Amino acid sequence: MTSLRSLGSSDLEVFPLALGGNVFGWTADEAASFAVLDAYTAAGGNFIDTADSYSAWVEGNEGGESETVIGRWLAARGRRDDVVIATKVSQHPRYQGLSADNIKAAADASLQRLGTDHIDLYYTHFDQPDVPVEEIIGALDELVRAGKVRYIAASNITPARLQESLDLSDREGLARYVALQPHYNLVSRDTYEGALEQVASRAGLGAVPYYALASGFLTGKYRTGVTVDSARAQGAARHLETARGQAVLTALDEIAKERDAQVATVALAWLAAQPTVTAPIASARTVEQLPALLAVADLELTESELQRLGRASA
């Protein structure tokens, strides 16, 4: 049995890989999404990440499709108490921003789509520097006190705003962020490492990185001269053009071969081993894509392997 990890200072115990819900209702239809959710939970997974805006960018979608699919799956399988559901506020076309009224209305809409009375982890998706942290934290605190949200978290926020939010919570005795969702992976280290990671570390926040596989680049399926049929191919392939991208792929290939592991598993294992990181997020459109992701729970890289990847990605 894979050991679960404590998320920050919360009492949430989560699998070391969060399943990304961005593909549900987008590149994975409902049947495919149910199959992926079934396989992930059957393997011991319990941490599902989504957002109210997924997948409003698709023509004909209005946002909330992913939450709706997850809600139907929860109802069909009766699994609500077995899983930790994380969702986010600020980007849904009808619920834009982080005003207090919007946060509360968006949370109610998410609860309805998810078919549940509580959200385990509620993120501010993108910070809005023009809204005072007092208003944001105040509204989130109300949701926690009402029992609609268990814990709160932040994503896409500056170190200064994150610290200001934490200080306010500590000073006023309000709900306090327990987790942070940064953009972080082997080929994108600069956004998180440094000031943001230092705030997270000091505050005891659990980091749950998104783009953990760099839109698929770190699965190893993107190679020079290879065409990949994926909605995210363009974003992934750009890393092939950088010296860092090539060096990282080479190091991943070598370690994957030595450890008889998939390239994606090694990339996720590096991330999972970083200080502050609780669980990287990765999504799967098909059940076939899951084993390489789930295997991160059982692959512990040596100090020397971590250093090799660190040097390649520096």
TORKOL-4160 file (C-alpha; in steps of 0.2 Angstrom, whole numbers, padded with zeros to 4 digits, m for minus):
314
<pt num="1" X="0000" Y="0000" Z="0000"/>
<pt num="2" X="0007" Y="0017" Z="m0005"/>
<pt num="3" X="0010" Y="0028" Z="0009"/>
<pt num="4" X="m0001" Y="0044" Z="0008"/>
<pt num="5" X="0007" Y="0061" Z="0012"/>
<pt num="6" X="0001" Y="0075" Z="0023"/>
<pt num="7" X="m0004" Y="0091" Z="0014"/>
<pt num="8" X="0005" Y="0105" Z="0022"/>
<pt num="9" X="m0002" Y="0109" Z="0040"/>
<pt num="10" X="m0019" Y="0101" Z="0035"/>
<pt num="11" X="m0026" Y="0084" Z="0041"/>
<pt num="12" X="m0028" Y="0079" Z="0022"/>
<pt num="13" X="m0018" Y="0064" Z="0018"/>
<pt num="14" X="m0015" Y="0062" Z="m0001"/>
<pt num="15" X="m0008" Y="0051" Z="m0014"/>
<pt num="16" X="0009" Y="0057" Z="m0020"/>
<pt num="17" X="0002" Y="0060" Z="m0037"/>
<pt num="18" X="m0013" Y="0072" Z="m0040"/>
<pt num="19" X="m0024" Y="0067" Z="m0055"/>
<pt num="20" X="m0027" Y="0082" Z="m0066"/>
<pt num="21" X="m0045" Y="0085" Z="m0071"/>
<pt num="22" X="m0042" Y="0097" Z="m0085"/>
<pt num="23" X="m0044" Y="0084" Z="m0098"/>
<pt num="24" X="m0061" Y="0078" Z="m0092"/>
<pt num="25" X="m0075" Y="0085" Z="m0103"/>
<pt num="26" X="m0061" Y="0091" Z="m0115"/>
<pt num="27" X="m0049" Y="0078" Z="m0123"/>
<pt num="28" X="m0057" Y="0064" Z="m0113"/>
<pt num="29" X="m0076" Y="0062" Z="m0114"/>
<pt num="30" X="m0087" Y="0056" Z="m0100"/>
<pt num="31" X="m0084" Y="0037" Z="m0102"/>
<pt num="32" X="m0065" Y="0039" Z="m0104"/>
<pt num="33" X="m0065" Y="0051" Z="m0089"/>
<pt num="34" X="m0074" Y="0038" Z="m0078"/>
<pt num="35" X="m0062" Y="0024" Z="m0084"/>
<pt num="36" X="m0047" Y="0035" Z="m0079"/>
<pt num="37" X="m0055" Y="0040" Z="m0062"/>
<pt num="38" X="m0059" Y="0021" Z="m0059"/>
<pt num="39" X="m0041" Y="0016" Z="m0063"/>
<pt num="40" X="m0033" Y="0030" Z="m0053"/>
<pt num="41" X="m0043" Y="0026" Z="m0037"/>
<pt num="42" X="m0041" Y="0007" Z="m0039"/>
<pt num="43" X="m0022" Y="0010" Z="m0038"/>
<pt num="44" X="m0024" Y="0019" Z="m0022"/>
<pt num="45" X="m0025" Y="0037" Z="m0029"/>
<pt num="46" X="m0036" Y="0049" Z="m0019"/>
<pt num="47" X="m0032" Y="0067" Z="m0024"/>
<pt num="48" X="m0042" Y="0074" Z="m0039"/>
<pt num="49" X="m0038" Y="0092" Z="m0045"/>
<pt num="50" X="m0049" Y="0102" Z="m0056"/>
<pt num="51" X="m0055" Y="0120" Z="m0058"/>
<pt num="52" X="m0072" Y="0129" Z="m0061"/>
<pt num="53" X="m0065" Y="0135" Z="m0078"/>
<pt num="54" X="m0061" Y="0118" Z="m0085"/>
<pt num="55" X="m0064" Y="0118" Z="m0100"/>
<pt num="56" X="m0071" Y="0135" Z="m0105"/>
<pt num="57" X="m0057" Y="0137" Z="m0119"/>
<pt num="58" X="m0065" Y="0123" Z="m0129"/>
<pt num="59" X="m0078" Y="0129" Z="m0142"/>
<pt num="60" X="m0096" Y="0125" Z="m0136"/>
<pt num="61" X="m0090" Y="0123" Z="m0118"/>
<pt num="62" X="m0095" Y="0136" Z="m0105"/>
<pt num="63" X="m0083" Y="0130" Z="m0090"/>
<pt num="64" X="m0087" Y="0118" Z="m0077"/>
<pt num="65" X="m0087" Y="0103" Z="m0088"/>
<pt num="66" X="m0073" Y="0094" Z="m0078"/>
<pt num="67" X="m0082" Y="0097" Z="m0061"/>
<pt num="68" X="m0098" Y="0090" Z="m0069"/>
<pt num="69" X="m0090" Y="0075" Z="m0075"/>
<pt num="70" X="m0081" Y="0072" Z="m0058"/>
<pt num="71" X="m0098" Y="0075" Z="m0049"/>
<pt num="72" X="m0107" Y="0062" Z="m0060"/>
<pt num="73" X="m0093" Y="0050" Z="m0056"/>
<pt num="74" X="m0093" Y="0053" Z="m0037"/>
<pt num="75" X="m0112" Y="0050" Z="m0038"/>
<pt num="76" X="m0111" Y="0034" Z="m0049"/>
<pt num="77" X="m0097" Y="0027" Z="m0038"/>
<pt num="78" X="m0102" Y="0033" Z="m0021"/>
<pt num="79" X="m0084" Y="0038" Z="m0018"/>
<pt num="80" X="m0085" Y="0055" Z="m0010"/>
<pt num="81" X="m0078" Y="0051" Z="0007"/>
<pt num="82" X="m0063" Y="0041" Z="m0001"/>
<pt num="83" X="m0056" Y="0056" Z="m0011"/>
<pt num="84" X="m0049" Y="0073" Z="m0009"/>
<pt num="85" X="m0057" Y="0085" Z="m0021"/>
<pt num="86" X="m0047" Y="0101" Z="m0025"/>
<pt num="87" X="m0055" Y="0115" Z="m0036"/>
<pt num="88" X="m0052" Y="0133" Z="m0040"/>
<pt num="89" X="m0060" Y="0150" Z="m0042"/>
<pt num="90" X="m0057" Y="0166" Z="m0052"/>
<pt num="91" X="m0057" Y="0160" Z="m0070"/>
<pt num="92" X="m0075" Y="0154" Z="m0074"/>
<pt num="93" X="m0082" Y="0165" Z="m0088"/>
<pt num="94" X="m0097" Y="0168" Z="m0077"/>
<pt num="95" X="m0087" Y="0170" Z="m0060"/>
<pt num="96" X="m0072" Y="0180" Z="m0065"/>
<pt num="97" X="m0061" Y="0187" Z="m0051"/>
<pt num="98" X="m0059" Y="0186" Z="m0033"/>
<pt num="99" X="m0071" Y="0198" Z="m0025"/>
<pt num="100" X="m0079" Y="0192" Z="m0010"/>
<pt num="101" X="m0096" Y="0190" Z="m0018"/>
<pt num="102" X="m0089" Y="0181" Z="m0033"/>
<pt num="103" X="m0079" Y="0169" Z="m0022"/>
<pt num="104" X="m0095" Y="0164" Z="m0013"/>
<pt num="105" X="m0106" Y="0162" Z="m0028"/>
<pt num="106" X="m0092" Y="0152" Z="m0038"/>
<pt num="107" X="m0090" Y="0140" Z="m0023"/>
<pt num="108" X="m0109" Y="0137" Z="m0023"/>
<pt num="109" X="m0109" Y="0134" Z="m0042"/>
<pt num="110" X="m0094" Y="0122" Z="m0040"/>
<pt num="111" X="m0103" Y="0112" Z="m0026"/>
<pt num="112" X="m0118" Y="0110" Z="m0036"/>
<pt num="113" X="m0108" Y="0103" Z="m0051"/>
<pt num="114" X="m0098" Y="0092" Z="m0040"/>
<pt num="115" X="m0114" Y="0086" Z="m0032"/>
<pt num="116" X="m0106" Y="0088" Z="m0014"/>
<pt num="117" X="m0108" Y="0098" Z="0001"/>
<pt num="118" X="m0090" Y="0102" Z="0004"/>
<pt num="119" X="m0074" Y="0105" Z="m0006"/>
<pt num="120" X="m0059" Y="0098" Z="0002"/>
<pt num="121" X="m0046" Y="0111" Z="m0005"/>
<pt num="122" X="m0051" Y="0127" Z="m0013"/>
<pt num="123" X="m0038" Y="0137" Z="m0023"/>
<pt num="124" X="m0038" Y="0155" Z="m0028"/>
<pt num="125" X="m0033" Y="0151" Z="m0047"/>
<pt num="126" X="m0025" Y="0167" Z="m0052"/>
<pt num="127" X="m0022" Y="0180" Z="m0039"/>
<pt num="128" X="m0030" Y="0198" Z="m0042"/>
<pt num="129" X="m0018" Y="0211" Z="m0035"/>
<pt num="130" X="m0031" Y="0224" Z="m0036"/>
<pt num="131" X="m0042" Y="0215" Z="m0023"/>
<pt num="132" X="m0036" Y="0217" Z="m0005"/>
<pt num="133" X="m0030" Y="0201" Z="0003"/>
<pt num="134" X="m0043" Y="0205" Z="0017"/>
<pt num="135" X="m0057" Y="0203" Z="0005"/>
<pt num="136" X="m0051" Y="0187" Z="m0002"/>
<pt num="137" X="m0046" Y="0178" Z="0014"/>
<pt num="138" X="m0062" Y="0185" Z="0023"/>
<pt num="139" X="m0073" Y="0177" Z="0010"/>
<pt num="140" X="m0063" Y="0160" Z="0010"/>
<pt num="141" X="m0064" Y="0160" Z="0029"/>
<pt num="142" X="m0083" Y="0162" Z="0028"/>
<pt num="143" X="m0084" Y="0147" Z="0017"/>
<pt num="144" X="m0073" Y="0137" Z="0029"/>
<pt num="145" X="m0084" Y="0142" Z="0044"/>
<pt num="146" X="m0100" Y="0138" Z="0034"/>
<pt num="147" X="m0093" Y="0120" Z="0031"/>
<pt num="148" X="m0092" Y="0122" Z="0012"/>
<pt num="149" X="m0073" Y="0122" Z="0011"/>
<pt num="150" X="m0062" Y="0112" Z="0022"/>
<pt num="151" X="m0045" Y="0120" Z="0018"/>
<pt num="152" X="m0039" Y="0134" Z="0007"/>
<pt num="153" X="m0024" Y="0136" Z="m0005"/>
<pt num="154" X="m0017" Y="0148" Z="m0018"/>
<pt num="155" X="m0010" Y="0147" Z="m0036"/>
<pt num="156" X="m0002" Y="0159" Z="m0047"/>
<pt num="157" X="0002" Y="0171" Z="m0034"/>
<pt num="158" X="0018" Y="0182" Z="m0030"/>
<pt num="159" X="0029" Y="0179" Z="m0015"/>
<pt num="160" X="0024" Y="0196" Z="m0007"/>
<pt num="161" X="0005" Y="0193" Z="m0009"/>
<pt num="162" X="0006" Y="0175" Z="m0003"/>
<pt num="163" X="0016" Y="0181" Z="0013"/>
<pt num="164" X="0003" Y="0196" Z="0015"/>
<pt num="165" X="m0011" Y="0183" Z="0015"/>
<pt num="166" X="m0003" Y="0171" Z="0027"/>
<pt num="167" X="0002" Y="0186" Z="0039"/>
<pt num="168" X="m0017" Y="0192" Z="0039"/>
<pt num="169" X="m0023" Y="0174" Z="0043"/>
<pt num="170" X="m0011" Y="0173" Z="0057"/>
<pt num="171" X="m0015" Y="0190" Z="0064"/>
<pt num="172" X="m0034" Y="0189" Z="0063"/>
<pt num="173" X="m0036" Y="0170" Z="0066"/>
<pt num="174" X="m0044" Y="0167" Z="0049"/>
<pt num="175" X="m0043" Y="0152" Z="0038"/>
<pt num="176" X="m0025" Y="0150" Z="0032"/>
<pt num="177" X="m0018" Y="0143" Z="0016"/>
<pt num="178" X="m0011" Y="0126" Z="0018"/>
<pt num="179" X="m0005" Y="0123" Z="0000"/>
<pt num="180" X="0002" Y="0131" Z="m0015"/>
<pt num="181" X="0000" Y="0126" Z="m0033"/>
<pt num="182" X="0015" Y="0133" Z="m0043"/>
<pt num="183" X="0020" Y="0130" Z="m0061"/>
<pt num="184" X="0035" Y="0119" Z="m0058"/>
<pt num="185" X="0044" Y="0105" Z="m0067"/>
<pt num="186" X="0062" Y="0100" Z="m0073"/>
<pt num="187" X="0062" Y="0112" Z="m0087"/>
<pt num="188" X="0053" Y="0126" Z="m0078"/>
<pt num="189" X="0061" Y="0129" Z="m0061"/>
<pt num="190" X="0063" Y="0148" Z="m0061"/>
<pt num="191" X="0045" Y="0153" Z="m0056"/>
<pt num="192" X="0045" Y="0143" Z="m0040"/>
<pt num="193" X="0062" Y="0140" Z="m0034"/>
<pt num="194" X="0068" Y="0155" Z="m0025"/>
<pt num="195" X="0057" Y="0168" Z="m0016"/>
<pt num="196" X="0040" Y="0158" Z="m0018"/>
<pt num="197" X="0047" Y="0142" Z="m0012"/>
<pt num="198" X="0055" Y="0150" Z="0003"/>
<pt num="199" X="0038" Y="0157" Z="0008"/>
<pt num="200" X="0030" Y="0140" Z="0006"/>
<pt num="201" X="0044" Y="0132" Z="0016"/>
<pt num="202" X="0043" Y="0144" Z="0030"/>
<pt num="203" X="0024" Y="0143" Z="0031"/>
<pt num="204" X="0024" Y="0124" Z="0030"/>
<pt num="205" X="0013" Y="0124" Z="0014"/>
<pt num="206" X="0012" Y="0109" Z="0003"/>
<pt num="207" X="0017" Y="0112" Z="m0015"/>
<pt num="208" X="0006" Y="0103" Z="m0028"/>
<pt num="209" X="0015" Y="0108" Z="m0045"/>
<pt num="210" X="0005" Y="0110" Z="m0061"/>
<pt num="211" X="0012" Y="0107" Z="m0078"/>
<pt num="212" X="0023" Y="0093" Z="m0069"/>
<pt num="213" X="0026" Y="0085" Z="m0085"/>
<pt num="214" X="0028" Y="0101" Z="m0095"/>
<pt num="215" X="0012" Y="0098" Z="m0106"/>
<pt num="216" X="0019" Y="0081" Z="m0110"/>
<pt num="217" X="0037" Y="0085" Z="m0114"/>
<pt num="218" X="0043" Y="0076" Z="m0099"/>
<pt num="219" X="0035" Y="0060" Z="m0104"/>
<pt num="220" X="0048" Y="0058" Z="m0118"/>
<pt num="221" X="0036" Y="0056" Z="m0132"/>
<pt num="222" X="0041" Y="0072" Z="m0140"/>
<pt num="223" X="0057" Y="0070" Z="m0150"/>
<pt num="224" X="0065" Y="0080" Z="m0165"/>
<pt num="225" X="0056" Y="0074" Z="m0180"/>
<pt num="226" X="0042" Y="0065" Z="m0171"/>
<pt num="227" X="0024" Y="0071" Z="m0173"/>
<pt num="228" X="0013" Y="0069" Z="m0158"/>
<pt num="229" X="m0006" Y="0070" Z="m0160"/>
<pt num="230" X="m0011" Y="0080" Z="m0144"/>
<pt num="231" X="m0020" Y="0096" Z="m0140"/>
<pt num="232" X="m0004" Y="0101" Z="m0131"/>
<pt num="233" X="0009" Y="0096" Z="m0144"/>
<pt num="234" X="0014" Y="0114" Z="m0148"/>
<pt num="235" X="0017" Y="0119" Z="m0129"/>
<pt num="236" X="0027" Y="0103" Z="m0126"/>
<pt num="237" X="0038" Y="0103" Z="m0142"/>
<pt num="238" X="0045" Y="0121" Z="m0139"/>
<pt num="239" X="0056" Y="0113" Z="m0125"/>
<pt num="240" X="0065" Y="0103" Z="m0139"/>
<pt num="241" X="0072" Y="0119" Z="m0145"/>
<pt num="242" X="0081" Y="0123" Z="m0129"/>
<pt num="243" X="0098" Y="0116" Z="m0123"/>
<pt num="244" X="0090" Y="0114" Z="m0106"/>
<pt num="245" X="0076" Y="0103" Z="m0114"/>
<pt num="246" X="0088" Y="0092" Z="m0123"/>
<pt num="247" X="0100" Y="0090" Z="m0108"/>
<pt num="248" X="0085" Y="0085" Z="m0097"/>
<pt num="249" X="0078" Y="0072" Z="m0109"/>
<pt num="250" X="0096" Y="0064" Z="m0111"/>
<pt num="251" X="0097" Y="0063" Z="m0092"/>
<pt num="252" X="0079" Y="0056" Z="m0090"/>
<pt num="253" X="0082" Y="0043" Z="m0104"/>
<pt num="254" X="0098" Y="0037" Z="m0095"/>
<pt num="255" X="0090" Y="0036" Z="m0078"/>
<pt num="256" X="0074" Y="0028" Z="m0085"/>
<pt num="257" X="0085" Y="0015" Z="m0093"/>
<pt num="258" X="0095" Y="0011" Z="m0078"/>
<pt num="259" X="0080" Y="0010" Z="m0066"/>
<pt num="260" X="0069" Y="0001" Z="m0079"/>
<pt num="261" X="0056" Y="0015" Z="m0077"/>
<pt num="262" X="0046" Y="0026" Z="m0089"/>
<pt num="263" X="0053" Y="0044" Z="m0093"/>
<pt num="264" X="0038" Y="0052" Z="m0086"/>
<pt num="265" X="0039" Y="0042" Z="m0069"/>
<pt num="266" X="0057" Y="0048" Z="m0067"/>
<pt num="267" X="0052" Y="0066" Z="m0071"/>
<pt num="268" X="0038" Y="0065" Z="m0058"/>
<pt num="269" X="0049" Y="0057" Z="m0045"/>
<pt num="270" X="0062" Y="0071" Z="m0046"/>
<pt num="271" X="0048" Y="0083" Z="m0043"/>
<pt num="272" X="0040" Y="0073" Z="m0029"/>
<pt num="273" X="0057" Y="0073" Z="m0020"/>
<pt num="274" X="0059" Y="0092" Z="m0020"/>
<pt num="275" X="0058" Y="0100" Z="m0003"/>
<pt num="276" X="0040" Y="0107" Z="0000"/>
<pt num="277" X="0032" Y="0096" Z="m0014"/>
<pt num="278" X="0018" Y="0085" Z="m0008"/>
<pt num="279" X="0011" Y="0079" Z="m0025"/>
<pt num="280" X="0014" Y="0084" Z="m0043"/>
<pt num="281" X="m0001" Y="0085" Z="m0054"/>
<pt num="282" X="m0003" Y="0075" Z="m0070"/>
<pt num="283" X="m0017" Y="0071" Z="m0081"/>
<pt num="284" X="m0022" Y="0056" Z="m0092"/>
<pt num="285" X="m0034" Y="0055" Z="m0106"/>
<pt num="286" X="m0034" Y="0036" Z="m0106"/>
<pt num="287" X="m0031" Y="0022" Z="m0094"/>
<pt num="288" X="m0015" Y="0017" Z="m0104"/>
<pt num="289" X="m0007" Y="0033" Z="m0099"/>
<pt num="290" X="m0009" Y="0031" Z="m0080"/>
<pt num="291" X="0003" Y="0017" Z="m0075"/>
<pt num="292" X="0018" Y="0028" Z="m0079"/>
<pt num="293" X="0011" Y="0042" Z="m0068"/>
<pt num="294" X="0005" Y="0031" Z="m0054"/>
<pt num="295" X="0023" Y="0023" Z="m0053"/>
<pt num="296" X="0029" Y="0039" Z="m0045"/>
<pt num="297" X="0023" Y="0032" Z="m0029"/>
<pt num="298" X="0035" Y="0018" Z="m0029"/>
<pt num="299" X="0050" Y="0026" Z="m0037"/>
<pt num="300" X="0063" Y="0034" Z="m0025"/>
<pt num="301" X="0077" Y="0042" Z="m0034"/>
<pt num="302" X="0095" Y="0041" Z="m0026"/>
<pt num="303" X="0103" Y="0057" Z="m0021"/>
<pt num="304" X="0115" Y="0055" Z="m0036"/>
<pt num="305" X="0101" Y="0053" Z="m0048"/>
<pt num="306" X="0092" Y="0069" Z="m0041"/>
<pt num="307" X="0109" Y="0078" Z="m0043"/>
<pt num="308" X="0111" Y="0072" Z="m0061"/>
<pt num="309" X="0093" Y="0079" Z="m0066"/>
<pt num="310" X="0096" Y="0095" Z="m0056"/>
<pt num="311" X="0112" Y="0098" Z="m0065"/>
<pt num="312" X="0104" Y="0094" Z="m0082"/>
<pt num="313" X="0090" Y="0106" Z="m0079"/>
<pt num="314" X="0100" Y="0120" Z="m0070"/>
